[in-house]
Amino acid sequence: MSADPVYHQPLTAVTRVFFLAGAAVTLLAPYELLIKPGVPVFQLGMIPFWLIAGGACFVGLICFAAAILGYAKTVSFDRLRRRMVLRADGIFRITRIWSYPFDRLGAPSVRSDSSSDGPTTYRLEIPIEGRRRLFEVAAFDTEEKANAEADRLRTLLGR
C-alpha cells in the first residue's frame, strides 16, 4: 500500500518579487499622469487622468497584496478519513484549510496547458461537487507524470 498523495505548490520568493515589481510599475502611473506634467490636477479636464491613475493604483495594490499575503498551497489525500484537504499557508502565519470528502470529488483528469511564454504543462484537475470550475491539484512537466498521478488518484478515489 503506497503513501497518501501530497502535492505542494509553493509561492516562491521570485514570484513574490515579480508581484512587487508589478506593483511598483503600476504605481508609477499617478506620478506620470498627475504630478509630472506640472498642471493643476484639481480641474474638470483631469477627471479621465484621475480615473486612469486610480485604476492603476488599484491594480498595484492587488499586486502588492499578492506579494505580501500570497500563499503556498498543499493538497493532500487522506485514505483513512476519505478526505481531500487543501491547506493554504501564507506569511504572518495566515493559514486556511478546506476539506472535501471523497464522495464530493469526481474523476481526476489531465489538461494540457500550452503557453506562448514557456513549455507546455500538464495540469491534474479534479471536479468538486458544488464548484463550477475544476480544482487544480498539481502541474507537471510531462504528460506521463500527470497521467500516472491521475491514475493513482482514480484508484484512491475508486473512480
N, C-alpha and C positions, 0 to 999 in steps of 0.2 A: 504494500500500500504506500503510495507516494505522499509526500507532504502536501499540505494545503497550499494552493497557489496564492502568491502575493506579488503584486505589481506596484512599482514605485514610479512616480512621475515628479521629479524634483523641479523646483523653480530655482535655477542656478543663479549664481552671482552675476554671470554675464547677462542673463535675461533681465535681472533687476537693473543693471547698469543701462541696458538698452531702453528700458521704460523710463529711467531717469533722464536719459539723453532726449527721448521723445518729449518728455515734459518740458525740458529746458528749451527745446526748439519751438514748441508751440507757445511758450510764454514770451517769446520774442515778438510775437505779433502785436501786442498792445504798444510796445515801445516803437516799433516800426510804423504803426498806423496812427498813433495818437501823440506820442511825445516827440519823436524825431523830426516830423515836418515843421514844428515850431509855430503852428497855427492855434488859435484859441479852440479848445476842444469842446467848450460848452456853447455850441451853436447848432441850429437846426440841421445844417448840411453835414454835420459829423455823425448823425444817427446811424447811417449804414456802417461807418467805421467802428462805432461803439458795438454794434451787433456782431460784426466780424471778430473784433477783439474779445468780446465776451464769449463767443463760441470757441475761439482758440484757447482761452483760459479754462473753459470747461473741459475740453479735451486734455489739456495739460494737467489739470487736477486729477482726472481719471488715470492718466499715465503715472502720475506721482503716487496715487493711492495704490495702484497695481504694484509699483516698485516696493513700496513700504509694507503693504498689507497682503501682498500676493502669497499664495500658499503652495506647499508641496502636497501632492495627492498620493495616497496609498490605498489600493484596492485589495482586499483580502477575501478569501472564500473560506468559511468555517464549515468543514464537513460534518462535524458533530452537531452543531446547532442549526445547520442547514440555513445559513445566512451569508449574504454578501455584505461586507462592511466597507464603507468609504470613509476614510479619515483625511481631513484637510488640516495641515499644520502650517501656521504662519509664524512670523516673528512676533515678539512680545507675548509668546505663549498662547496665542489665539488658536484654538482647536475646535473644529466642528466634526461631528460624527453622524453619519447616516447609516441605517441598517435596513436591508431588504431581504425578506425570506425568499428561499429558492422558488417557492410557489408563484411569486410575482415576477420571476425572471423568465424571459423567453430563450430561444436557442441562440447561442453566440454566432456571429458572422464576421467575415473579414471584408473590409472595404479598402480598395486601392485609392491612395491619395497622391495624384500626380501634381507636383508643384513646379512652376517655372523657376522657382528660387533654389531648388535643390533636388536631391534624388527622390524617387518615389518611396513613400512609406506605406505600410500596411497597417490599418487600424482594426483592432479587435473590439467589436461593439456588441452590446447586449441590449435587447429591448426590456424595459421595465414597465410593468402594468401601471397605468395612470400617468405616464410621461409621454409626451408627443415625440420627442427626439430619442434616438438611440443613445445609450450611455457608452462613452469610450472608456474601455478598461485599460488598454495599453496600445502602444505603437511599436512596430517592428521594422527593421531594415529589409528583411526578406520575406517573401510570401510563404516560404516553407515554415519559418519560425511561427508566423502568425497563424497559419493553418494548424500546425501542431498544437499550439496553445488553445485554439478554438476547439479542436477535437478533445483535448484534455478537459476543458470546461464543459463540453457537451456530455462527456462521460460522467463528470462530477454531478452535473445537474440532472442527469437522466433524460436528456433530450435526444 
